[in-house]
Amino acid sequence: MKNTIIRFAFFCSFAGCIFSACNFSSDNLIVSESDYSAKIIGTWEGTVGDLKEVMVIKSDCTFVCRVRPLGFIANTLSQSLPGTIYGKWLLKGAKIDMEITGEKNERVENSLTSSLIVGFRENSLILKSSGGDSTVFNRMSN
């Protein structure tokens, strides 16, 4: 009987460790590459260098990106105007191409840019730029 209780206690401890290590939240589910084009639709927020970006990726393969400088003056005194970039997007496997067709309060050097999706969960998107920098974007609730 004592052996049975010890085995049961060990099993419960082991099962507790396993289940506490797993996060079954839908926010943490990995998105498969075949679902990228459907799951990428939405509003995403991230920090790229010294800019805060909010990207709205739409189902009609267009996007709008609002860019706001970060820093004491920009955040405290609100003297900087946010820039807006808009255009079209195309997903090829894990590569997303973005063609910029217009901008407001922003200077764009290249009209075409590509990034690689290196991590994608329901509410988190990690993009690696062609320059090699990675950025985490979090899904914003609508």
Secondary structure, 3 states (H helix, E strand, C coil): CHHHHHHHHHHHHHHHHHHHHCCCCHHHCECCHHHHHHHCCEEEEEEECCEEEEEEECCCCEEEEEEEECCHHHHHHCCCCCEEEEEEEEEECCEEEEEEEEEECCCCCCCEEEEEEEEEECCEEEEEECCCCEEEEEECCC
